[in-house]
Amino acid sequence: MAVPAWALTDRDGTGIGEPVPSVSVVPVVDPEALVRICLNCGATLTERACKLVCACGYFASCSDYY
């Protein structure tokens, strides 16, 4: 497979050289897992009724996310 000319680069600026990767790898993160992390201390929040609570005293109610 041929590499387009605009994707080539080199160290002296002539434009001829090694191909430049154009795809970056982004890790996939579960949004629900992020919501269950305490913003105060980083511990995992536990669910109680309509609240997520932490041992450090932080809490978030379900209305905080809507």
C-alpha positions in Angstrom: 0.0 0.0 0.0 1.4 3.4 -1.0 1.8 6.1 1.6 0.5 9.6 0.5 3.2 12.2 0.0 1.7 14.5 2.7 2.2 11.7 5.3 6.0 11.5 4.8 8.4 13.6 6.8 12.1 13.8 7.5 14.5 15.6 9.7 15.8 18.1 7.2 12.4 19.4 6.0 12.5 18.1 2.4 9.3 16.1 2.9 10.8 12.8 2.0 11.3 10.3 4.8 9.6 7.9 7.1 5.8 7.6 7.2 4.1 9.4 10.1 1.4 7.5 12.0 -1.9 9.3 11.6 -3.9 7.2 14.1 -3.7 7.7 17.8 -4.8 5.1 20.3 -7.4 6.2 22.8 -8.2 3.9 25.7 -11.9 3.0 26.1 -13.3 4.0 29.5 -16.6 2.9 30.9 -18.6 6.2 31.7 -20.4 4.4 34.6 -17.1 3.5 36.2 -16.0 7.2 36.1 -19.2 8.3 37.8 -18.5 5.9 40.7 -15.2 7.4 41.6 -15.1 9.9 44.5 -14.1 13.4 43.4 -12.6 14.0 46.8 -10.4 11.0 47.4 -10.6 8.7 44.4 -12.2 5.8 46.2 -15.1 3.8 44.7 -18.5 5.2 45.7 -21.2 2.9 47.1 -24.8 3.2 46.1 -27.4 3.9 48.7 -31.0 4.6 47.5 -30.6 7.5 45.1 -27.1 8.6 46.3 -23.5 7.6 45.7 -21.6 7.9 49.0 -18.0 7.7 50.0 -16.3 6.9 53.4 -14.6 10.3 53.2 -18.0 12.1 53.4 -18.5 13.0 49.7 -21.8 12.1 48.2 -23.6 12.7 44.9 -27.4 12.4 44.4 -28.9 11.1 41.2 -30.1 14.6 40.4 -26.4 15.7 40.0 -26.1 13.7 36.8 -29.3 14.7 35.0 
